């Protein structure tokens, strides 16, 4: 509707008024184009930053997974060592108990 009014007004304008209107219209078009260009530049910048952040995230995720795997392997080895130590402790306690029983039976025989 505004453009219709401007068109109607354009018909009734003198040459000077028409030049002002055309100048205003050209300025408005330039401003709009500048705005569109800035939005496009900002969009490209944001997409670039998004890719950088995604790459950094993937690197950190991979590093975290590797560290988790390393720690799981280390925990598994420690669990195995603990089981061996526990088994050895039980064997030693059993041998000491048998040795104590053997000495008790010798003492009773005398």
C-alpha positions in Angstrom: 0.0 0.0 0.0 2.9 2.3 0.8 4.4 1.7 -2.5 1.1 2.5 -4.2 1.0 5.8 -2.4 4.6 6.5 -3.5 3.7 5.6 -7.1 0.7 7.9 -7.0 2.8 10.6 -5.4 5.5 10.0 -8.0 3.1 10.9 -10.8 2.3 14.2 -9.1 5.9 15.1 -8.2 7.9 17.8 -9.9 11.4 17.0 -11.3 13.1 18.0 -8.0 10.8 15.9 -5.9 11.2 12.9 -8.2 15.0 13.2 -7.9 14.7 13.2 -4.1 12.4 10.2 -4.2 14.7 8.3 -6.5 17.7 9.2 -4.3 15.8 8.0 -1.2 14.8 4.8 -2.9 18.4 4.2 -4.1 19.7 4.8 -0.6 17.1 2.5 0.9 18.1 -0.2 -1.6 21.8 0.2 -0.8 21.1 0.0 2.9 19.0 -3.1 2.4 21.8 -4.7 0.3 24.4 -3.7 2.9 22.3 -5.3 5.6 21.9 -8.5 3.5 25.6 -8.6 2.9 26.4 -8.3 6.6 23.9 -11.0 7.5 25.6 -13.3 4.9 29.1 -12.5 6.2 27.9 -13.2 9.8 26.3 -16.4 8.7 29.5 -17.6 7.0 31.5 -16.7 10.1 29.1 -18.6 12.3 29.2 -21.6 10.1 33.0 -21.5 10.2 33.0 -21.2 14.0 30.5 -24.1 14.2 32.8 -26.3 12.1 35.8 -25.4 14.4 33.8 -26.2 17.5 32.5 -29.5 16.1 36.1 -30.5 15.1 37.4 -29.6 18.6 34.5 -31.5 20.2 35.2 -34.6 18.1 38.9 -34.4 19.1 38.1 -34.1 22.8 35.5 -36.9 22.5 38.1 -39.2 20.8 40.7 -38.3 23.4 38.2 -39.0 26.2 37.3 -42.4 24.8 41.0 -43.3 24.4 41.7 -42.3 28.0 38.6 -44.2 29.2 39.8 -47.3 27.4 43.3 -47.0 28.9 41.9 -46.6 32.4 39.6 -49.6 31.9 42.6 -51.7 30.8 44.6 -50.5 33.8 41.7 -51.3 36.2 41.3 -54.8 34.7 45.0 -55.5 35.2 44.8 -54.2 38.8 41.8 -56.4 39.4 43.7 -59.4 38.1 46.7 -58.6 40.3 44.5 -58.2 43.3 42.9 -61.6 42.6 46.3 -63.2 42.3 47.4 -61.6 45.6 44.3 -62.7 47.3 44.8 -66.3 46.1 48.4 -66.3 47.2 47.4 -65.0 50.6 44.8 -67.8 51.0 47.5 -70.4 50.0 49.9 -69.0 52.5 47.3 -68.9 55.3 46.3 -72.5 54.4 50.0 -73.6 54.5 50.5 -71.8 57.9 47.4 -73.5 59.3 48.6 -76.9 58.1 52.0 -76.2 59.5 50.5 -75.2 62.9 48.3 -78.3 62.9 51.3 -80.4 62.1 53.2 -78.9 65.1 50.2 -79.4 67.4 50.0 -83.1 66.5 53.7 -83.5 67.1 53.4 -81.8 70.5 50.6 -84.1 71.4 52.5 -87.2 70.4 55.4 -86.4 72.8 
